[in-house]
Amino acid sequence: MPVIVGYSSSDDDMGSLESVEVVNTKQSGSKGEVSTGFQEPLLIPKNKLYVDETTFKLGKRAIETTAHVKQKKRKKGNPEDDDFSGPWAKFESSEEEQYSEPEEQEQEESEAIKPKTNEQVPDTTESIPTSELIDSETSYYHGRSYMKIPNDVPVNLKKAPGHQHCFVPKKIIHTYNGHSRGVTKLETYRHLLLSGGNDSKIKLWDLYHGRELLRVFTGHNQAVKDLCFNSTGTQFLSSGFDRKVLVWNTETGELEKTIKVDGIPNVVKYNPNNELEILVGLSNKKINHYDLSREDFQSPIQTYDHHLGAINSITIIENNKRFMTTSDDKSVRFWDWQINIPRKIISDPSQHSMPTAIVYPGGNYIALQSMDNSIHVIQGNGKYKSMKKKSFSGHQVAGYGIDIDISPDGKIIMSGDANGFGYFWDWKTCKLINKLKVNNKPITCIRFLPHETSKVLLAGTSGEIYYCD
C-alpha cells in the first residue's frame, strides 16, 4: 500500500497544500468506538488521506523530508560580487536545523549494527630468522663442534652404509620431545637428526650419547614442509607453507639464502651432480631449478611444467643422471636435467596419487607409496616397467602423505600408518614381518638409520619422535 494514495514527488503535486485533521482509525473499547488519536494539523496535498496510523507516520516523515529539502535555497548573491558562485552555490540551512546527510546516517547505522568481538587480528609480520644453540654442561659436544663425527660409538659412521645385515625393530628405546604440533619431516646425517614440525621450527638432535637437542632453527612463519641435507651435512634446505625456501648452515645456524616462490614448496632436493643447484617442487604444478651461485639466484634457470597437479615428490634416479617426480595428477614423470620435456610418463586411469617414493639400494627398483593403501614397485632404469607381482599392502595410508623407506641391505621395506603403526615387509617375499605400535595417531615419517642394523625413527601428528630398536 503506498504511503499517500496517488502521491507524486513532482513540484506540481506539491503546489497546493491545505490543513486537515487526520483521524486515527484504530479502534478501542467497544465495537464502533473511534478515538481521535492525532489532533495536530498537518500540511498534506488536497484530497489525499491516510488509511491507518502506520501509513500516517510514514507519510508524515516523507512530507517533512520533502518540505525540508524544498525549503533549502541556493545562495543567489550578486553577480558583481567576488564570491558569486551562480548555480554552483551550496545550499544554505538554518542554524536551528540539525540535518545529517544520508552518508552520515548510513555510517552511524552500520556502526550500530556492527557486532562487537574480542577476537584479535592475527599478526602477519615476518619473524627474523634465527637459531639457538642448546649446549648443556653434560653434553658430549660441550665446547666442541657437533659436526665432528664421534668415534666412541658401536658402529663405524664413516663407512659407507649397506655393508651390515639389517633386522626389524621390536621396541621403543627412546622418545624425543619433538614438536608441539606434529612432525612433518625427518632427515638424518650420520650421527645427526633433523626434524621439521607444524610449529614452524626445525630442530637438530644427537642420535648417540645423551640424544639431546643441539640447535633450534627459527626462520619459517608457518609449518615446515620438507628438509634436505647436502652430501656433507654442512648445509641443509628447508621449505614451508610460508612459500619460502631457506638455505641454512648446519654448524653455525646462519641463514645463508632465502628464495621466495609463487607456490607452496612441497619438496626440495639438491642436485647431487652440483650441490649449488637445487630443485623445488611447488603446489602450482611446477618444478623450479635454481642455481645458488648466481647473483640472481631468485630466478630459476629452468622450469619443468608438464604436470597437471601439485608436485608431491622428487627422487634422484639412475646414479644421478635423471630425476623422477610424482604429482596430484596421479602421474609419474621422468626428466633429464634442464630439459623441460619428460623422458617418460607413467599414467593410467586406475592409478592413484603417489605422495612419496624411494630408490632401492643399487638403483634397480623404485618403490612408490600409493593412496590405494599399497606400495607399488617399478624398474629403476630402462623402460621403468611396473613390477605387478611385487606389491606391499596391509597398512592404511589413504588421505595421508606417509613416508616409506628401505633398509640399507635391501631386505626390509617399511612404511608408516594412519593408525599409529610402523609396518615392515620382507622385500623378497612381500610378506609382512612385523608391525610395531608406537602411537594412536598417524605415523607419517619413518627413517632407517643407514649405519645401524635395526634402529628406526618414527614420527607423526602426535609430535613425538620414537627411536626404535
VENPEPE-V27194 format. One record per backbone hydrogen bond with DSSP energy under -0.5 kcal/mol. NH is the residue of the N-H (numbers start at 1). CO is the residue of the C=O. If there is no record, write none. Layout:
{{NH	CO} {NH	CO}}
//
This chain:
{{5	49} {7	4} {14	10} {15	12} {17	15} {18	44} {20	18} {20	42} {22	20} {25	23} {28	33} {33	30} {35	26} {37	35} {39	37} {42	20} {44	18} {44	42} {46	16} {48	45} {49	47} {56	52} {57	53} {58	54} {59	55} {60	56} {61	57} {62	58} {63	59} {64	60} {65	61} {66	62} {67	63} {68	64} {69	65} {70	66} {71	67} {72	68} {72	69} {73	92} {75	90} {76	74} {81	78} {84	81} {88	85} {89	86} {92	73} {99	97} {105	101} {106	102} {107	103} {108	104} {109	105} {110	106} {111	107} {112	108} {113	109} {114	110} {124	122} {130	218} {132	216} {134	132} {134	214} {135	133} {139	136} {142	139} {144	141} {148	145} {157	155} {159	156} {162	450} {163	160} {167	453} {173	171} {173	467} {174	467} {176	465} {179	463} {182	179} {183	460} {184	196} {185	196} {187	194} {189	192} {191	189} {192	189} {193	205} {194	187} {195	203} {196	185} {197	201} {198	182} {200	197} {202	217} {203	195} {204	215} {205	193} {205	203} {206	212} {207	191} {211	208} {214	204} {215	204} {216	132} {217	202} {218	130} {218	216} {219	200} {219	217} {220	200} {224	197} {225	239} {226	239} {228	237} {230	235} {233	230} {236	248} {237	228} {238	246} {239	226} {240	244} {241	223} {243	240} {245	259} {246	238} {247	257} {248	236} {248	246} {249	254} {250	234} {250	248} {251	234} {253	249} {256	247} {256	254} {257	247} {259	245} {261	243} {261	259} {265	240} {265	263} {266	264} {266	281} {267	281} {269	279} {271	277} {272	270} {274	271} {277	274} {278	290} {279	269} {280	288} {281	267} {282	280} {282	286} {283	264} {285	282} {287	304} {288	280} {289	302} {290	278} {290	288} {292	276} {292	290} {294	291} {297	294} {297	295} {299	296} {301	289} {302	289} {304	287} {305	303} {307	285} {311	282} {312	326} {313	326} {315	324} {317	322} {321	317} {321	318} {322	317} {323	335} {324	315} {325	333} {326	313} {327	331} {328	310} {330	327} {332	346} {333	325} {334	344} {335	323} {337	321} {339	336} {341	339} {343	334} {344	334} {346	332} {347	345} {351	348} {354	327} {355	353} {356	369} {358	367} {360	365} {363	360} {366	378} {367	358} {368	376} {369	356} {370	374} {371	353} {373	370} {374	370} {375	392} {376	368} {376	374} {377	390} {378	366} {379	385} {380	364} {384	381} {387	377} {388	386} {390	387} {391	389} {392	375} {394	373} {394	395} {397	395} {400	397} {402	400} {403	444} {405	414} {407	412} {410	407} {413	425} {414	405} {415	423} {416	403} {418	396} {420	417} {422	436} {423	415} {424	434} {425	413} {426	431} {427	411} {427	425} {430	426} {433	424} {434	424} {436	422} {437	435} {438	420} {438	436} {439	420} {443	417} {444	442} {444	459} {445	459} {447	457} {449	447} {449	455} {452	449} {456	468} {457	447} {458	466} {459	445} {460	464} {461	442} {463	460} {465	176} {466	458} {466	464} {467	174} {467	465} {468	456} {468	466} {469	171}}
//
